[in-house]
Each structure stands twice: as C-alpha cells, then as structure tokens.
Amino acid sequence: MKVGLFGFLFVMWILIITGGGILVTILGPFSISGYGDFDWILTSGFKAIFAIILVIAWILVMSKLKNWIFRKDIKS
C-alpha cells in the first residue's frame, strides 16, 4: 500500500511541476497581436482555456492512476 501511495504522490508532484513549467515557459511569453484593443483579452482567454484544459488532463491522469493503484491493492 505504501509504495502505491508514494508512487501516486510522486506522479502528482511531477505533474504539478511539469504543468507549471509548461505554463511559465510556453504560455507566459505568448501573445496575440493584430486585433487592436482586444489583443490582451484574446491572449488572456487563450491562456485561460489552455490552462483549464491542462488541469482537466492532469485530473484525468491522476484519477486513472489512483484507480489503477487501488484496484491493484484491493486484489492483493
């Protein structure tokens, strides 16, 4: 049980650090231009949508991993 739990926590932290790195290095300097006063609104909207998609993907990965670990522990 402890190995599964520690593995789950390790993967969780790796996903958090990776997601933060992606957001800072790729999305941080990203900007949309050519729409006048709406540049910052479009840029912020795109960044928010991308961040929400990334969070949903991370939640799905963690849910699948949790289910796999607990099924393995229940069988043994």
Secondary structure, 3 states (H helix, E strand, C coil): CHHHHHHHHHHHHHHHHHHHHHHHHHHCCCCCCCCHHHHHHHHHHHHHHHHHHHHHHHHHHHHHHHHHHHHHHHHC
